[in-house]
Amino acid sequence: MARVYFKTDDVTHEVEDGTPLIDFCDEVDVSFGCTEGTCGVCEVTVLEGRDNVSRITEEEKDYLLPEDLEEGMRLGCQVKVRKGDVTLSWKKVKAK
């Protein structure tokens, strides 16, 4: 079992190893748009546990800047939690 701590909302989920992030984000404020890695709505930052998530996809390399990827930014729709502990954050979208 993997554990994902959503720092922005102070929520922790325990999930099966290999679970896509998009499958269990309904309880936190991560928004998803296209779910194909082309719109960037679901940008998250892996603060801890980068080795415990899936490799960076071609879609992420096409969309995100190299320096953002180096700092841990990912597209949530492309991330799978492989194992262990992971800590994520994201920018909350403010309602108008």
Phi and psi in degrees as GROMACS dihedral restraints (atoms count N, CA, C in turn):
[ dihedral_restraints ]
;  ai    aj    ak    al  type     phi  dphi    fc
    3     4     5     6     1  -102.8    20    10
    4     5     6     7     1   155.6    20    10
    6     7     8     9     1  -123.9    20    10
    7     8     9    10     1   130.4    20    10
    9    10    11    12     1  -118.3    20    10
   10    11    12    13     1   121.5    20    10
   12    13    14    15     1  -102.0    20    10
   13    14    15    16     1   117.8    20    10
   15    16    17    18     1   -91.3    20    10
   16    17    18    19     1    92.8    20    10
   18    19    20    21     1   -59.3    20    10
   19    20    21    22     1   -39.3    20    10
   21    22    23    24     1   -59.3    20    10
   22    23    24    25     1   -37.2    20    10
   24    25    26    27     1  -108.1    20    10
   25    26    27    28     1     1.6    20    10
   27    28    29    30     1    53.7    20    10
   28    29    30    31     1    51.8    20    10
   30    31    32    33     1  -129.1    20    10
   31    32    33    34     1   138.0    20    10
   33    34    35    36     1  -117.6    20    10
   34    35    36    37     1   136.7    20    10
   36    37    38    39     1  -119.4    20    10
   37    38    39    40     1   139.0    20    10
   39    40    41    42     1  -103.3    20    10
   40    41    42    43     1   128.7    20    10
   42    43    44    45     1  -136.3    20    10
   43    44    45    46     1   160.4    20    10
   45    46    47    48     1   -65.5    20    10
   46    47    48    49     1   144.4    20    10
   48    49    50    51     1   -55.9    20    10
   49    50    51    52     1   136.8    20    10
   51    52    53    54     1    88.7    20    10
   52    53    54    55     1     5.7    20    10
   54    55    56    57     1   -75.7    20    10
   55    56    57    58     1   130.3    20    10
   57    58    59    60     1   -65.0    20    10
   58    59    60    61     1   139.0    20    10
   60    61    62    63     1   -55.6    20    10
   61    62    63    64     1   -40.1    20    10
   63    64    65    66     1   -61.7    20    10
   64    65    66    67     1   -21.0    20    10
   66    67    68    69     1   -74.0    20    10
   67    68    69    70     1   -17.4    20    10
   69    70    71    72     1  -135.4    20    10
   70    71    72    73     1    24.9    20    10
   72    73    74    75     1   -93.3    20    10
   73    74    75    76     1     9.2    20    10
   75    76    77    78     1   -68.8    20    10
   76    77    78    79     1   -17.2    20    10
   78    79    80    81     1   -95.7    20    10
   79    80    81    82     1    -2.3    20    10
   81    82    83    84     1  -123.2    20    10
   82    83    84    85     1   174.4    20    10
   84    85    86    87     1   -91.1    20    10
   85    86    87    88     1    25.6    20    10
   87    88    89    90     1   -77.1    20    10
   88    89    90    91     1   124.7    20    10
   90    91    92    93     1   -97.1    20    10
   91    92    93    94     1   143.8    20    10
   93    94    95    96     1  -121.2    20    10
   94    95    96    97     1   139.5    20    10
   96    97    98    99     1  -107.1    20    10
   97    98    99   100     1   -96.2    20    10
   99   100   101   102     1   -75.0    20    10
  100   101   102   103     1   -24.3    20    10
  102   103   104   105     1    63.6    20    10
  103   104   105   106     1    15.2    20    10
  105   106   107   108     1  -119.2    20    10
  106   107   108   109     1     3.9    20    10
  108   109   110   111     1    81.3    20    10
  109   110   111   112     1    24.2    20    10
  111   112   113   114     1  -119.2    20    10
  112   113   114   115     1   -12.2    20    10
  114   115   116   117     1  -104.5    20    10
  115   116   117   118     1   -26.2    20    10
  117   118   119   120     1    80.8    20    10
  118   119   120   121     1     7.0    20    10
  120   121   122   123     1   -62.9    20    10
  121   122   123   124     1   -32.9    20    10
  123   124   125   126     1   -98.5    20    10
  124   125   126   127     1    34.4    20    10
  126   127   128   129     1   -63.5    20    10
  127   128   129   130     1   127.5    20    10
  129   130   131   132     1  -130.0    20    10
  130   131   132   133     1   162.6    20    10
  132   133   134   135     1  -120.7    20    10
  133   134   135   136     1   127.1    20    10
  135   136   137   138     1   -84.0    20    10
  136   137   138   139     1   106.8    20    10
  138   139   140   141     1   -81.9    20    10
  139   140   141   142     1   -37.1    20    10
  141   142   143   144     1  -142.7    20    10
  142   143   144   145     1   147.0    20    10
  144   145   146   147     1    85.9    20    10
  145   146   147   148     1    30.5    20    10
  147   148   149   150     1   -57.8    20    10
  148   149   150   151     1   -32.2    20    10
  150   151   152   153     1   -73.1    20    10
  151   152   153   154     1   -11.3    20    10
  153   154   155   156     1   -96.6    20    10
  154   155   156   157     1     2.9    20    10
  156   157   158   159     1  -115.9    20    10
  157   158   159   160     1   166.4    20    10
  159   160   161   162     1   -61.8    20    10
  160   161   162   163     1   162.2    20    10
  162   163   164   165     1   -67.2    20    10
  163   164   165   166     1   157.3    20    10
  165   166   167   168     1   -64.8    20    10
  166   167   168   169     1   131.4    20    10
  168   169   170   171     1   -87.5    20    10
  169   170   171   172     1   165.5    20    10
  171   172   173   174     1   -61.5    20    10
  172   173   174   175     1   -36.3    20    10
  174   175   176   177     1   -60.7    20    10
  175   176   177   178     1   -41.2    20    10
  177   178   179   180     1   -67.8    20    10
  178   179   180   181     1   -40.7    20    10
  180   181   182   183     1   -63.1    20    10
  181   182   183   184     1   -35.4    20    10
  183   184   185   186     1   -72.0    20    10
  184   185   186   187     1   -34.3    20    10
  186   187   188   189     1   -92.0    20    10
  187   188   189   190     1   -45.2    20    10
  189   190   191   192     1   -91.3    20    10
  190   191   192   193     1   151.2    20    10
  192   193   194   195     1   -73.6    20    10
  193   194   195   196     1   147.5    20    10
  195   196   197   198     1   -54.0    20    10
  196   197   198   199     1   -40.7    20    10
  198   199   200   201     1   -67.5    20    10
  199   200   201   202     1   -32.2    20    10
  201   202   203   204     1   -67.7    20    10
  202   203   204   205     1   -42.3    20    10
  204   205   206   207     1   -61.1    20    10
  205   206   207   208     1   -40.9    20    10
  207   208   209   210     1   -63.2    20    10
  208   209   210   211     1   -30.8    20    10
  210   211   212   213     1   -85.1    20    10
  211   212   213   214     1     1.1    20    10
  213   214   215   216     1   101.0    20    10
  214   215   216   217     1     2.8    20    10
  216   217   218   219     1   -69.5    20    10
  217   218   219   220     1   139.7    20    10
  219   220   221   222     1  -142.4    20    10
  220   221   222   223     1   166.7    20    10
  222   223   224   225     1   -97.1    20    10
  223   224   225   226     1   117.5    20    10
  225   226   227   228     1   -55.1    20    10
  226   227   228   229     1   -32.7    20    10
  228   229   230   231     1   -70.3    20    10
  229   230   231   232     1   -13.6    20    10
  231   232   233   234     1  -102.9    20    10
  232   233   234   235     1    -9.2    20    10
  234   235   236   237     1   -90.5    20    10
  235   236   237   238     1   134.0    20    10
  237   238   239   240     1  -115.9    20    10
  238   239   240   241     1   140.2    20    10
  240   241   242   243     1   -88.9    20    10
  241   242   243   244     1   108.9    20    10
  243   244   245   246     1   -75.4    20    10
  244   245   246   247     1   -43.6    20    10
  246   247   248   249     1  -174.0    20    10
  247   248   249   250     1   172.6    20    10
  249   250   251   252     1    63.5    20    10
  250   251   252   253     1  -153.7    20    10
  252   253   254   255     1  -103.6    20    10
  253   254   255   256     1   138.1    20    10
  255   256   257   258     1  -135.6    20    10
  256   257   258   259     1   137.1    20    10
  258   259   260   261     1  -118.3    20    10
  259   260   261   262     1   128.3    20    10
  261   262   263   264     1  -123.0    20    10
  262   263   264   265     1   152.2    20    10
  264   265   266   267     1  -139.6    20    10
  265   266   267   268     1   166.4    20    10
  267   268   269   270     1  -161.1    20    10
  268   269   270   271     1   164.6    20    10
  270   271   272   273     1   -84.4    20    10
  271   272   273   274     1   127.7    20    10
  273   274   275   276     1   -75.6    20    10
  274   275   276   277     1   140.1    20    10
  276   277   278   279     1   -87.3    20    10
  277   278   279   280     1   124.8    20    10
  279   280   281   282     1   -85.1    20    10
  280   281   282   283     1   136.2    20    10
  282   283   284   285     1   -70.6    20    10
  283   284   285   286     1   144.9    20    10
